[in-house]
Amino acid sequence: MSLTSLNQLLHLLADGQFHSGTALGQHLSMTRAAVWKQLKGVEALGVNLHRVRGRGYRISGGLDLLDVEAIQRQLPILDPSFNVQLHMSLPSTNQTLMQHQHQQRSIHGDVVLAEVQTSGRGRLGRQWQSPFGKNIALSLGWHFYGGAIALEGLSLVVGLALTHALADMGVKQVQLKWPNDVVVDGKKLAGILLEMRGDAAGPCHVVIGIGLNVHLMHDDAIDQPWVSLAQLGYQLSRNDVVAQILLRLNEYLHEFVQHGFGAMRDEWQQYHYYQDQKVQLLLPTKCIEGICRGVNQVGALIIEHSGMIEAYSGGEISLRPIEERQ
């Protein structure tokens, strides 16, 4: 199956209008039989085609397709310049970028996008649902020096960049949940997954994975409270959102490299969903109840409990409210 022909067909159907098989064949310079095969390819991506005899085919509601040129047009000359790659379908954008790095290629500034992600991952082994054309599945490669210790607080910085990118587009009431969730009213809007490869004490490559719910309206497979931009009433172009995310990531990653998370700690806490709230901290071997006092200079979670203040970082840790928010 030609990916070019499939891409052209999707763009023809993206307007949500009916197109006859004959008209599609003329546009694509192929026979009706070849068009039918391409339409089967569209359905294989998880796109719901509506057929009506005598009228043809349409995608109800149309599609907001990603477009590399439309994204690149919104990016000024940056250091590094972003190399944006778009795939129709991938198991995981993070995995794809990690494979590039494994092939000893520099991935600094590389961006991988997928219209549909079939095996997306979240924190603690969870799956991230990303049906065709509904969400943003994005991974960005970045090079850091100073080893793992220089990356402390990085997921929180990425959350800040996402929050500001959304605010730039008019999205309000966005908050952050430690260590890597973007939420509205406690419902997950976006998630962040960082993967590192390199020297624990020297240069290392990090893949920054972001999943953002954009047009998704229903998905029974998601096992936690979630929300999308469309459900919040925002009808935004995914190309515009991707471009704004990349601009803010470029800004915040450079600031992080220069000044570390400590310089952004107070700003992060302004958006912290659990700030000064009673919480339950679930550790691998025990459960702690206390008051969340934000994060420290390296992004570790601060919990006040049993007359003590302790910091907790990373690993298999989950945070839960233990009563209604005030």
BADRENRO-897093 format. One record per residue: x, y, z of N, C-alpha, C in turn; residue in one letter. Coordinates in steps of 0.001 Angstrom, whole numbers, padded with zeros to 6 digits, always signed. Layout:
XYZXYZXYZA
...
//
This chain:
+000846-001199+000000+000000+000000+000000+000877+001242+000000M
+000599+002157-000875+001373+003386-000953+000950+004349+000149S
+001910+004715+001013+001596+005667+002082+001270+007036+001514L
+001908+007371+000369+001618+008653-000263+000166+008702-000715T
-000298+007631-001370-001693+007578-001828-002651+007587-000651S
-002303+006853+000408-003154+006812+001593-003246+008201+002225L
-002124+008897+002294-002102+010248+002844-002953+011193+001993N
-002837+011074+000668-003639+011913-000230-005124+011632-000051Q
-005471+010349+000101-006869+009979+000291-007409+010553+001597L
-006642+010469+002654-007070+011014+003941-007292+012520+003855L
-006422+013205+003136-006591+014652+002986-007841+014988+002169H
-008169+014158+001195-009394+014390+000424-010635+014198+001293L
-010578+013196+002190-011727+012878+003033-011785+013728+004299L
-010728+014489+004558-010628+015238+005823-011690+016313+005957A
-012323+016725+004842-013332+017794+004922-014670+017316+005465D
-014816+015994+005668-016056+015462+006240-017197+015361+005251G
-016960+015714+003986-018005+015656+002958-017981+014309+002243Q
-019097+014002+001537-019149+012780+000743-018298+012931-000517F
-017576+011871-000864-016804+011806-002105-017092+010460-002759H
-017484+010481-004011-017759+009227-004711-016464+008502-005023S
-016573+007188-005210-015401+006405-005573-014799+006877-006881G
-015669+007275-007822-015188+007773-009117-014378+009044-008947T
-014910+009997-008160-014211+011267-007936-012883+011038-007229A
-012879+010140-006242-011632+009850-005537-010608+009251-006490L
-011082+008349-007369-010184+007735-008341-009586+008755-009285G
-010387+009721-009703-009887+010768-010599-008830+011628-009907Q
-009100+011989-008647-008135+012797-007887-006813+012053-007697H
-006917+010745-007458-005735+009952-007122-005127+009246-008334L
-005774+009401-009502-005302+008743-010737-005188+007231-010553S
-006259+006634-010031-006288+005190-009846-007687+004654-010114M
-007787+003337-010270-009064+002698-010564-009950+002659-009323T
-011247+002378-009541-012170+002239-008411-011712+001121-007482R
-011208+000031-008071-010745-001103-007260-009563-000693-006383A
-008660+000109-006955-007504+000573-006176-007940+001526-005065A
-008952+002367-005371-009494+003265-004354-010082+002462-003203V
-010812+001404-003557-011430+000565-002517-010358-000018-001601W
-009228-000445-002177-008136-000997-001355-007576+000072-000421K
-007434+001285-000935-006945+002372-000097-007932+002701+001020Q
-009219+002621+000716-010232+002874+001751-010153+001830+002853L
-009830+000601+002490-009637-000435+003517-008434-000078+004398K
-007415+000543+003773-006259+000985+004538-006611+002091+005516G
-007527+002975+005103-008000+004028+005995-008680+003415+007220V
-009539+002426+006978-010242+001772+008090-009277+001015+008993E
-008202+000474+008400-007215-000260+009204-006518+000653+010207A
-006512+001953+009938-005929+002915+010875-006874+003244+012035L
-008095+002708+011981-009066+002975+013036-009998+004124+012716G
-009981+004590+011469-010853+005691+011054-012206+005114+010653V
-013286+005723+011147-014635+005233+010870-015169+005870+009588N
-015279+005059+008522-015784+005536+007239-017296+005356+007162L
-017972+006365+006672-019427+006328+006490-019716+006149+005003H
-020407+005056+004628-020719+004760+003238-022209+004948+002986R
-022547+005601+001905-023945+005734+001478-023997+005485-000028V
-024788+004485-000418-024897+004151-001838-025372+005368-002635R
-024695+005650-003713-025056+006768-004571-024413+008084-004158G
-023861+008145-002947-023213+009386-002495-021715+009196-002266R
-021323+007997-001879-019901+007720-001722-019482+007540-000281G
-018333+008111+000044-017685+007877+001333-017388+009216+002025Y
-017473+009179+003341-017053+010357+004098-016583+009929+005474R
-015811+010811+006105-015412+010648+007504-016248+011636+008296I
-017196+011123+009043-018108+011997+009767-017337+012919+010708S
-017588+014209+010584-016888+015191+011412-015559+015625+010852G
-015099+014939+009804-013829+015299+009181-012631+014943+010043G
-011463+015362+009596-010208+015092+010297-009367+016359+010402L
-008694+016497+011511-007720+017574+011704-006345+016925+011574D
-005861+016804+010341-004635+016071+010074-003394+016907+010405L
-002374+016219+010876-001097+016888+011111-000403+017142+009783L
+000369+018224+009738+001030+018644+008509+002377+019252+008891D
+003462+018593+008479+004799+019042+008879+005070+020474+008407V
+004681+020796+007182+004929+022146+006662+004164+023199+007464E
+002921+022880+007835+002123+023827+008623+002742+024056+009992A
+003378+023031+010551+004052+023172+011846+005337+023978+011687I
+006139+023598+010698+007433+024261+010511+007273+025743+010202Q
+006201+026117+009508+005980+027535+009184+005848+028394+010424R
+005427+027788+011531+005214+028548+012763+006446+028577+013667Q
+007503+027908+013240+008712+027850+014051+009767+028795+013479L
+010220+029767+014253+011311+030627+013789+012607+029825+013754P
+013702+030480+013396+015001+029805+013409+015397+029582+014864I
+015454+028316+015255+015747+027975+016642+017071+027222+016726L
+017644+027180+017908+018841+026396+018164+018504+025384+019257D
+018350+024090+018920+018537+023527+017583+017303+023759+016710P
+017481+023647+015404+016309+023680+014525+015628+022321+014632S
+014320+022327+014743+013591+021079+014939+013443+020323+013621F
+013745+019051+013662+013568+018155+012522+012302+017339+012779N
+011180+017765+012190+009867+017168+012481+009585+016035+011507V
+009297+014858+012058+008977+013675+011257+007569+013211+011627Q
+006746+012970+010614+005364+012550+010834+005146+011149+010297L
+004537+010299+011116+004201+008930+010718+002688+008737+010813H
+002144+007945+009907+000717+007617+009977+000400+006824+011241M
+001215+005784+011477+000961+004903+012620+002283+004414+013174S
+002401+004441+014506+003584+003926+015185+003142+003207+016462L
+003884+002185+016872+003609+001629+018201+003832+002685+019290P
+004958+003426+019175+005304+004428+020198+006269+005442+019596S
+005943+006736+019723+006861+007770+019240+008153+007776+020055T
+008049+007539+021370+009249+007471+022206+010163+006336+021754N
+009558+005182+021532+010338+004010+021129+011051+004263+019805Q
+010375+004903+018866+010972+005207+017568+012181+006107+017716T
+012060+007133+018538+013176+008065+018735+014318+007400+019505L
+014009+006535+020454+015044+005805+021177+015818+004884+020229M
+015122+004307+019260+015790+003450+018274+016746+004268+017412Q
+016351+005502+017073+017241+006383+016316+018524+006633+017102H
+018385+006882+018395+019556+007149+019218+020413+005884+019342Q
+019760+004734+019425+020479+003460+019534+021332+003217+018288H
+020899+003782+017145+021652+003661+015898+022790+004685+015833Q
+023092+005281+017007+024185+006238+017169+023987+007495+016323Q
+022731+007870+016178+022404+009132+015531+022132+010169+016605R
+022521+011406+016348+022151+012468+017268+020658+012741+017113S
+019940+012765+018215+018496+013018+018158+018161+014398+018720I
+019182+015210+018960+018944+016535+019536+018104+017385+018573H
+016909+017743+018993+016016+018528+018153+015134+017706+017232G
+015276+016381+017257+014400+015529+016440+013019+015436+017086D
+011995+015549+016277+010610+015447+016743+009926+014332+015959V
+009309+013411+016661+008540+012343+016027+007074+012504+016420V
+006210+012547+015411+004767+012639+015602+004101+011433+014946L
+002968+011009+015476+002202+009924+014867+000724+010280+014894A
+000049+010021+013769-001401+010244+013725-002120+009265+014639E
-001604+008036+014709-002161+007052+015644-000999+006325+016304V
-001105+006121+017606-000086+005422+018381-000741+004177+018967Q
-000222+003017+018595-000909+001774+018955-000469+001184+020284T
+000730+001538+020739+001228+000990+022020+001883+002081+022848S
+001211+003235+022920+001737+004335+023709+001808+003975+025173G
+002809+004523+025853+003008+004192+027263+002938+005438+028133R
+002441+005233+029336+002446+006275+030336+003300+005845+031516G
+003205+006583+032588+003979+006260+033780+003439+005000+034440R
+004326+004279+035154+003979+003067+035895+003389+001995+034987L
+003854+001961+033728+003445+000907+032809+002066+001051+032210G
+001401+002187+032452+000063+002361+031890+000132+002596+030389R
-000967+002256+029701-001069+002560+028279-001605+003963+028090Q
-001182+004610+026988-001740+005919+026641-002515+005757+025354W
-003836+005945+025419-004700+005770+024260-004566+006960+023310Q
-004353+006682+022023-004205+007763+021053-004766+007329+019700S
-006101+007350+019535-006710+006946+018273-006392+007920+017144P
-006616+007486+015928-006178+008235+014752-006757+009654+014721F
-005852+010628+014589-006242+012010+014355-006916+012723+015511G
-006947+012117+016698-007690+012714+017813-006796+013441+018814K
-005596+012930+019011-004727+013468+020046-003402+013907+019459N
-002501+014321+020321-001119+014580+019919-000233+013566+020628I
+000504+012807+019838+001529+011899+020352+002856+012411+019801A
+003665+012981+020676+004866+013715+020258+006045+013302+021119L
+007186+013095+020474+008432+012854+021206+009511+013772+020672S
+010272+014352+021585+011360+015275+021246+012654+014772+021861L
+013723+014725+021049+015030+014341+021561+015825+015555+022005G
+016547+015409+023123+017349+016533+023638+018624+015991+024264W
+019698+016716+024071+021002+016304+024586+021349+017124+025825H
+021769+016427+026877+022142+017089+028122+023545+016653+028539F
+024193+017506+029314+025486+017169+029899+025321+017134+031417Y
+026212+016426+032074+026185+016402+033531+025504+015191+034129G
+025062+014252+033280+024510+013003+033778+023132+013136+034391G
+022721+012055+035059+021362+011966+035588+021054+013059+036598A
+022058+013465+037387+021792+014479+038416+021392+015815+037786I
+021852+016063+036555+021516+017320+035878+020088+017316+035344A
+019428+016149+035397+018072+016029+034859+017002+016117+035940L
+017416+016340+037196+016446+016388+038289+015443+017526+038072E
+014169+017185+038091+013116+018169+037898+012716+018364+036446G
+013337+017613+035523+013072+017831+034099+011612+017582+033729L
+010993+016535+034259+009592+016262+033905+008686+017401+034366S
+009040+018052+035488+008241+019168+035981+008400+020383+035066L
+009604+020568+034533+009852+021677+033603+009066+021472+032310V
+009020+020243+031834+008238+019940+030629+006758+020235+030886V
+006277+019893+032085+004893+020211+032441+004625+021706+032413G
+005581+022486+032901+005437+023945+032860+005366+024455+031422L
+006231+023911+030561+006228+024322+029157+004884+024008+028509A
+004336+022836+028816+003021+022454+028277+001934+023396+028776L
+001970+023705+030057+000974+024598+030646+000974+025957+029959T
+002161+026485+029711+002255+027797+029068+001874+027733+027592H
+002207+026635+026926+001809+026482+025528+000288+026494+025405A
-000389+025813+026317-001851+025786+026302-002428+027157+026659L
-001807+027822+027637-002276+029166+028013-002119+030136+026844A
-001038+029975+026069-000833+030824+024890-002003+030718+023921D
-002685+029557+023927-003783+029320+022998-005146+029517+023653M
-005122+030098+024870-006370+030445+025534-006942+029383+026444G
-006214+028281+026642-006705+027205+027504-006431+027566+028960V
-007484+027641+029753-007370+028096+031134-007567+026946+032121K
-007301+027241+033386-007533+026333+034517-006676+025072+034456Q
-005556+025135+033755-004662+023984+033676-003784+023933+034919V
-003640+022740+035492-002787+022552+036662-001863+021361+036445Q
-000901+021207+037348+000104+020160+037220+000045+019210+038410L
+000132+017928+038120+000205+016898+039163+001587+016273+039109K
+002234+016253+040253+003564+015650+040323+003474+014158+040010W
+004416+013589+039218+005536+014297+038614+005333+014653+037132P
+004261+014168+036490+004251+014335+035028+002866+014397+034385N
+001872+014879+035112+000527+014981+034534+000086+016438+034433D
-000631+016735+033363-001284+018026+033188-002778+017772+033317V
-003443+018501+034223-004838+018192+034540-005700+019452+034507V
-006994+019226+034346-008003+020268+034523-009071+019683+035435V
-009306+020341+036579-010245+019829+037586-009915+018390+037973D
-008643+018073+038041-008206+016751+038460-008254+015698+037375G
-008785+016027+036202-008867+015066+035104-007666+015233+034183K
-007112+014105+033760-005860+014135+032999-006082+014639+031578K
-005370+015720+031242-005404+016286+029900-004182+015855+029101L
-003050+015747+029765-001807+015373+029085-000902+014628+030053A
-000023+013821+029481+000956+013086+030273+002336+013218+029655G
+003353+013024+030481+004751+013172+030062+005502+011891+030433I
+006323+011404+029513+007153+010227+029787+008565+010507+029285L
+009532+010522+030215+010933+010762+029866+011695+009445+029847L
+012548+009283+028827+013421+008112+028757+014823+008581+028433E
+015802+008023+029159+017172+008496+029058+018098+007379+028603M
+019088+007760+027806+020137+006822+027449+021446+007602+027388R
+022478+007035+028014+023768+007717+027982+024551+007474+029249G
+025499+008336+029517+026396+008220+030654+025715+008772+031900D
+025668+007986+032957+025016+008434+034195+025695+009663+034792A
+026963+009886+034434+027682+011030+034983+028165+011985+033895A
+027776+011749+032657+028262+012570+031559+027156+012875+030560G
+027496+012984+029270+026499+013314+028253+025408+012251+028167P
+024193+012691+027958+023096+011736+027805+022023+012324+026891C
+021304+011416+026236+020182+011803+025386+018895+011491+026131H
+017966+012416+026072+016659+012207+026686+015581+012309+025611V
+014655+011364+025641+013471+011441+024792+012324+011927+025667V
+011754+013057+025276+010643+013667+026013+009358+013316+025280I
+008572+012443+025863+007314+012018+025252+006137+012769+025846G
+005254+013245+024968+004069+013986+025411+002832+013417+024723I
+001831+013111+025506+000528+012727+024964-000495+013740+025434G
-001234+014335+024493-002207+015381+024817-003536+015069+024156L
-004605+015028+024951-005943+014781+024410-006473+016056+023751N
-006758+015995+022459-007206+017185+021730-008671+017063+021325V
-008968+016171+020383-010336+016058+019863-011098+014861+020425H
-010469+014080+021272-011092+012860+021801-012342+013197+022611L
-013458+012508+022300-014711+012754+023015-015150+011557+023846M
-014860+010349+023380-015269+009129+024090-014166+008089+023965H
-013880+007381+025038-012957+006247+024987-013141+005431+026261D
-013840+004308+026122-014131+003467+027281-012904+002718+027784D
-011826+002707+026979-010641+001957+027367-009780+002702+028390A
-010018+003988+028584-009205+004760+029526-009718+004521+030940I
-008812+004093+031830-009220+003642+033166-008966+004679+034259D
-008918+005963+033892-008743+007015+034896-009478+008256+034410Q
-009814+009182+035302-010512+010399+034867-009677+011182+033862P
-010281+011548+032748-009545+012259+031699-010443+013311+031075W
-009809+014206+030329-010546+015257+029636-009751+015628+028387V
-010421+016187+027404-009752+016640+026184-010029+018125+025975S
-009247+018743+025100-009472+020148+024775-010870+020348+024183L
-011309+019391+023364-012644+019497+022762-013727+019438+023827A
-013572+018560+024810-014557+018469+025887-014600+019756+026703Q
-013479+020455+026768-013425+021721+027496-013954+022892+026669L
-014289+022603+025408-014862+023641+024550-013863+024337+023643G
-012637+023796+023563-011613+024410+022719-011489+023633+021410Y
-011709+024302+020305-011533+023696+018985-010259+024255+018373Q
-009166+023590+018635-007849+024068+018213-007249+023145+017152L
-006496+023738+016242-005771+022960+015243-004621+022221+015919S
-004504+020943+015642-003399+020180+016231-002055+020706+015743R
-001979+021186+014508-000722+021748+014010-000316+022979+014816N
-001297+023828+015140-001009+025017+015953-000550+024617+017346D
-001203+023605+017923-000850+023164+019273+000564+022582+019298V
+000882+021740+018315+002227+021158+018248+003281+022256+018144V
+003066+023228+017258+004035+024306+017082+004238+025082+018381A
+003149+025369+019087+003265+026134+020336+003972+025325+021410Q
+003712+024015+021458+004409+023151+022416+005913+023165+022147I
+006298+023061+020887+007721+023040+020549+008396+024369+020890L
+007711+025466+020649+008272+026769+020991+008504+026903+022492L
+007527+026494+023282+007667+026598+024742+008687+025591+025281R
+008730+024387+024693+009746+023422+025121+011144+023970+024854L
+011350+024551+023693+012648+025131+023361+013048+026189+024396N
+012090+027033+024775+012362+028083+025757+012693+027495+027130E
+011857+026600+027605+012026+026091+028969+013203+025131+029094Y
+013503+024367+028054+014650+023457+028128+015958+024227+028171L
+016039+025311+027414+017247+026132+027482+017404+026768+028867H
+016303+027228+029436+016371+027816+030780+016767+026762+031817E
+016239+025551+031642+016563+024454+032555+018057+024124+032501F
+018609+024070+031303+020034+023771+031152+020884+024846+031830V
+020476+026096+031723+021255+027205+032287+021114+027331+033794Q
+019889+027137+034300+019625+027482+035702+019113+026324+036555H
+018747+025206+035954+018220+024090+036727+016783+024303+037153G
+016190+023265+037740+014782+023352+038128+014546+024375+039230F
+015526+024553+040114+015338+025444+041259+014857+026831+040860G
+015297+027324+039702+014905+028661+039255+013430+028718+038860A
+012809+027534+038635+011408+027485+038203+010487+026858+039241M
+011060+026537+040396+010290+025839+041433+009054+026625+041857R
+009204+027897+042174+008067+028694+042635+006985+028787+041566D
+007416+028925+040318+006450+028995+039221+005678+027682+039101E
+006390+026551+039222+005718+025245+039137+004665+025105+040237W
+005012+025547+041444+004086+025383+042566+002821+026228+042419Q
+002874+027279+041624+001675+028074+041371+000607+027258+040626Q
+001053+026243+039889+000134+025412+039106-000112+024043+039744Y
+000469+023816+040932+000442+022487+041547-000957+022135+042061H
-001519+021075+041557-002881+020668+041892-003019+020274+043368Y
-001996+019665+043927-002076+019168+045308-001404+020103+046325Y
-001074+021309+045942-000370+022204+046851-001167+022421+048137Q
-000553+022088+049278-001127+022256+050618-002429+021464+050804D
-002575+020374+050066-003742+019500+050200-003366+018229+050956Q
-004364+017626+051602-004150+016338+052255-004092+015244+051191K
-003018+014439+051276-002802+013432+050240-002403+012098+050854V
-002490+011097+050010-002034+009750+050346-000918+009415+049375Q
+000259+009132+049897+001416+008794+049078+001588+007280+049108L
+001447+006647+047937+001542+005194+047837+002945+004807+047403L
+003702+004221+048318+005056+003749+048051+005030+002235+047846L
+006094+001662+047291+006092+000209+047061+005836-000625+048310P
+006267-000139+049489+006142-000957+050692+005245-000353+051768T
+004772+000878+051571+003940+001490+052605+003107+002624+052025K
+002195+003114+052841+001330+004226+052446+001476+005328+053493C
+001642+006553+053043+001829+007687+053944+000728+008706+053703I
+000126+009204+054779-000860+010270+054668-000290+011540+055283E
-000483+012643+054580+000044+013898+055091-000427+015057+054233G
+000254+016173+054375-000072+017376+053596+001049+017613+052587I
+000668+017788+051350+001653+018022+050285+002098+019482+050322C
+003392+019692+050538+003941+021043+050627+004719+021439+049374R
+004389+020817+048272+005030+021188+047011+006242+020346+046718G
+007266+020966+046143+008485+020261+045751+009698+021056+046207V
+010840+020362+046283+012059+021053+046688+012835+021541+045463N
+014066+021969+045667+014853+022597+044601+015220+021646+043462Q
+015105+020340+043703+015415+019377+042633+014164+018642+042164V
+012987+019115+042600+011738+018556+042095+011197+017373+042864G
+011803+017036+043997+011275+015953+044828+010041+016436+045577A
+009100+015537+045784+007831+015865+046440+008038+016022+047943L
+007459+017055+048523+007590+017313+049961+006265+016985+050647I
+006331+016077+051615+005148+015675+052373+005379+015965+053856I
+004425+016641+054476+004457+016873+055924+003573+015830+056589E
+004171+015003+057454+003392+013965+058137+004096+013574+059442H
+003297+013218+060417+003807+012760+061716+004820+013726+062314S
+004567+015027+062110+005451+016030+062674+006757+016214+061925G
+006878+015556+060774+008120+015653+059993+007815+016176+058596M
+008847+016690+057940+008757+017061+056529+009793+016241+055784I
+009330+015431+054822+010226+014551+054082+010040+014744+052582E
+011107+014463+051847+011089+014586+050385+011113+013204+049759A
+010356+013033+048698+010271+011761+047970+010461+012044+046482Y
+011177+011149+045815+011425+011391+044391+011249+010119+043576S
+010681+010296+042378+010622+009288+041320+010191+007905+041730G
+010489+006958+040836+010209+005565+041103+008728+005226+041105G
+008416+004142+041798+007046+003636+041825+006250+004340+042926E
+005962+005603+042720+005228+006408+043694+003964+006946+043046I
+002845+006834+043774+001591+007417+043300+001037+008339+044375S
+000350+009365+043936-000211+010368+044830-001711+010397+044658L
-002449+010405+045777-003903+010399+045731-004457+011392+046770R
-005593+012035+046481-006234+012851+047506-006878+011935+048544P
-006975+012380+049806-007643+011553+050802-008943+012175+051292I
-009295+013339+050732-010602+013908+051021-010920+014916+049930E
-012146+015422+049912-012524+016406+048883-011617+017620+048989E
-011229+018145+047821-010398+019346+047804-011139+020518+048412R
-010375+021389+049063-010982+022555+049723-011417+023583+048697Q
//
